[in-house]
Amino acid sequence: MALRVTFVAAARSSPLLAERFDDDRPLDQAGWDEVQHIAPGLLPLAAADLRYCSPTPRSRATGDALGYAPLVQLALRDCDMGRWRGLTLGEAMAREPQAVDAWLTDPRGTPHGGESLLTFISRVGGWLDTRPLEDGCRVVAVAEPSVIRAALVYALKAPPSTYWNIDVRPLSAVTVTGRGGRWNLCLDGLPAQASRA
């Protein structure tokens, strides 16, 4: 019995360098335009048996714009960044350079007073492992790029440091197949419409 979980990265709400920790801003106009452009390729995922999303405004808006009508899942929330919430990486680095260095190198570290990378990966992995299992069941989850990176690290049983080497772009999709504790990365591509974005 195998489950198929496709993660779709939320559309953007700001330029990459302006991304903020625990960003709760809605989609900007560029994000809406991207959704409209790529939607034809992602619309078939609306036929999934179960449809979920992160609780962020942009994840919910992306899922709704794609016709998924997703159910919010708190376990798919972004990493709790404690006192760095709302800051860009550059702003956190300017305020606490040693703390940021410690956070980037120690997956158990919580210099910001929030959640460790390891705890975050485990939380997202726990969500993945507890999806209802029916043979051939298809799930779609619209989530923040950080959540998708955590899910991939967990699914591949990769070292936590791998998290920093995964690039998840807005409105990209990736699928894992399997069941609790046994996941495979599935690179079967997107429909032609979506791949042109």
URLINFEN-V716578 format. One record per pair of residues at least 24 apart in sequence whose ideal C-beta (glycine too) atoms are under 7 Angstrom apart, sorted by the first residue. I is the first residue (numbers start at 0). GAP is how many residues later the second one is. D is the distance in whole Angstrom. If there is no record, write none. Layout:
((I GAP D) (I GAP D))
This chain:
((0 132 6) (0 134 4) (0 178 6) (1 133 7) (1 175 5) (1 176 6) (1 177 6) (2 128 6) (2 130 6) (2 134 5) (2 136 7) (2 174 7) (2 175 7) (2 176 6) (3 133 7) (3 134 5) (3 135 7) (3 171 6) (3 173 5) (4 123 7) (4 126 6) (4 134 4) (4 136 7) (4 170 7) (4 171 5) (5 39 6) (5 134 5) (5 167 6) (5 169 4) (6 134 5) (6 136 6) (6 141 5) (6 144 6) (6 166 7) (6 167 5) (7 34 6) (7 37 7) (7 132 6) (7 134 5) (7 163 7) (7 165 5) (8 134 7) (8 136 5) (8 139 6) (8 159 5) (8 160 6) (8 161 5) (8 162 6) (8 163 5) (9 44 7) (9 46 7) (9 48 5) (9 49 4) (9 52 5) (9 132 6) (9 133 7) (9 134 6) (9 160 7) (10 24 5) (10 47 6) (10 51 5) (10 159 5) (10 160 6) (11 158 4) (12 45 5) (17 70 6) (18 69 7) (19 66 5) (19 67 6) (19 68 6) (20 60 4) (20 63 5) (20 64 6) (20 65 7) (20 66 6) (21 56 5) (21 59 5) (21 63 4) (21 64 7) (23 32 6) (23 33 6) (24 32 7) (25 31 4) (25 32 6) (25 35 6) (26 31 5) (26 34 5) (30 27 7) (33 136 6) (33 137 6) (34 27 6) (34 30 5) (34 31 7) (34 136 7) (36 160 6) (37 133 5) (37 156 5) (37 159 4) (38 26 7) (38 27 6) (39 153 4) (40 149 5) (40 150 5) (40 152 4) (40 153 2) (40 154 7) (41 24 5) (41 131 7) (41 152 6) (42 24 6) (43 147 6) (44 95 5) (47 90 4) (47 91 6) (47 92 4) (48 88 5) (48 89 5) (48 90 7) (49 89 5) (50 89 5) (51 24 7) (51 87 7) (51 89 4) (52 88 7) (52 89 4) (52 90 7) (53 24 7) (53 88 7) (53 89 4) (53 90 5) (53 93 6) (55 88 6) (58 83 5) (58 84 6) (58 85 6) (61 80 5) (62 79 4) (67 72 6) (67 74 7) (69 72 6) (72 54 6) (74 48 6) (74 49 7) (74 51 7) (74 52 4) (75 48 7) (75 51 6) (75 65 6) (75 67 5) (75 71 5) (77 66 5) (77 68 6) (77 69 6) (78 35 7) (78 36 5) (78 41 4) (78 67 6) (79 34 4) (79 35 4) (80 31 5) (80 33 5) (81 30 4) (81 31 3) (81 32 3) (82 29 6) (82 30 5) (83 28 4) (106 53 4) (106 54 7) (116 43 6) (116 46 6) (117 42 6) (119 30 6) (120 29 5) (120 32 5) (120 33 5) (120 39 6) (120 42 7) (123 26 4) (123 27 5) (123 30 6) (124 26 7) (124 29 3) (127 26 6) (127 27 7) (128 51 4) (128 52 6) (129 50 7) (132 46 5) (147 26 7) (154 28 4) (154 30 7) (155 29 6) (170 26 7))
